Amino acid sequence: MTTTVKCCIALAILLSAPTPSHAGSCASSIVRIQATVDAAIEKRAGSDGWKPESLSATRSYQPTPYSLATTEGVRGQDLEMALESLNRARAADSAGNLPACRRELAIARAIVRPGSH
């Protein structure tokens, strides 16, 4: 095989490989709803005034959306469910299961829709 043929084959393989922009059909929706959930968590966390510093904070752990939602106790359970739905949507998207991804995104969206919190 000549070098030219090898280069053409390699180029064809590279061009047919999936790219990150086509990685999942739900990816952009997941990002959008994650931002909405994050904003709801931030809004709720800031609405309750100051709270005692947690053990995680004293150990210099960086807060995550999930850890912030759990610190809200009962008030944060709906936000925890939204985050869990987003995790299931990511898993479904990775597996190529578009209906399951859309179903989980609808659940998360319903939880954080305006007026629900």
C-alpha positions in Angstrom: 0.0 0.0 0.0 1.3 3.4 -0.9 1.6 6.3 1.5 -1.1 8.2 -0.3 -3.6 5.3 0.0 -2.7 5.0 3.7 -3.3 8.7 4.3 -6.6 8.6 2.4 -7.8 5.7 4.6 -6.7 7.4 7.8 -8.5 10.6 6.7 -11.7 8.7 5.9 -11.6 7.1 9.4 -11.0 10.4 11.1 -13.8 12.1 9.3 -16.3 9.3 10.1 -15.5 9.4 13.8 -18.2 11.0 16.0 -17.4 14.4 17.3 -18.2 16.0 20.7 -20.8 18.3 19.1 -22.8 15.2 17.9 -22.2 13.2 21.1 -25.7 13.3 22.3 -29.0 14.7 21.0 -30.0 15.8 24.5 -26.7 17.4 25.4 -27.7 21.0 24.8 -31.0 20.6 26.6 -29.2 19.0 29.6 -26.9 22.0 29.8 -29.8 24.4 29.6 -31.8 22.7 32.3 -28.7 22.3 34.5 -28.3 26.1 34.4 -31.9 26.5 35.4 -31.6 24.0 38.3 -28.4 25.7 39.4 -30.1 29.1 39.4 -33.0 27.7 41.5 -30.6 26.2 44.0 -28.6 29.5 44.3 -31.8 31.5 44.7 -33.2 29.2 47.4 -29.8 29.0 49.2 -29.6 32.8 49.3 -33.2 33.3 50.5 -32.8 31.8 53.9 -30.1 34.0 55.3 -26.9 32.7 56.9 -26.5 29.2 58.2 -23.8 27.6 60.4 -20.8 26.4 58.4 -20.9 22.7 57.6 -18.2 20.2 58.2 -17.5 20.0 54.5 -17.0 23.8 54.3 -14.5 23.7 57.2 -12.6 21.0 55.3 -12.4 23.3 52.3 -14.5 21.1 50.1 -16.0 23.0 47.2 -19.8 23.0 47.1 -21.6 21.3 44.3 -25.2 21.9 43.2 -26.2 18.6 44.9 -24.5 19.5 48.2 -26.1 22.9 48.3 -29.5 21.3 47.6 -29.0 18.8 50.4 -28.2 21.5 52.9 -31.7 22.9 52.4 -33.1 19.8 54.0 -36.8 19.2 53.2 -36.9 22.5 51.2 -34.2 21.1 48.9 -35.7 17.6 48.2 -37.3 18.8 45.0 -34.0 20.2 43.8 -32.2 17.0 44.6 -34.8 15.1 42.5 -34.2 17.5 39.6 -30.4 16.9 39.9 -31.0 13.1 40.0 -33.2 13.4 36.9 -30.4 15.3 35.1 -28.0 12.6 36.0 -30.3 9.9 34.6 -30.8 12.1 31.5 -27.0 12.2 31.0 -26.8 8.4 31.4 -29.6 7.9 28.9 -28.0 10.4 26.5 -24.7 8.5 26.8 -26.4 5.2 26.0 -28.2 6.8 23.0 -31.6 6.4 24.6 -33.3 9.6 23.4 -36.8 8.8 24.8 -35.5 8.2 28.3 -33.3 11.3 28.1 -36.3 13.5 27.1 -38.5 11.9 29.9 -35.9 12.7 32.5 -35.4 16.3 31.2 -39.2 16.8 31.3 -39.2 15.7 35.0 -36.3 18.1 35.9 -37.9 20.9 33.9 -41.3 20.4 35.7 -39.6 20.6 39.1 -37.9 23.9 38.4 -40.5 25.6 36.2 -41.2 29.2 37.2 -43.6 29.3 40.1 -42.9 25.8 41.4 -40.4 26.8 44.0 
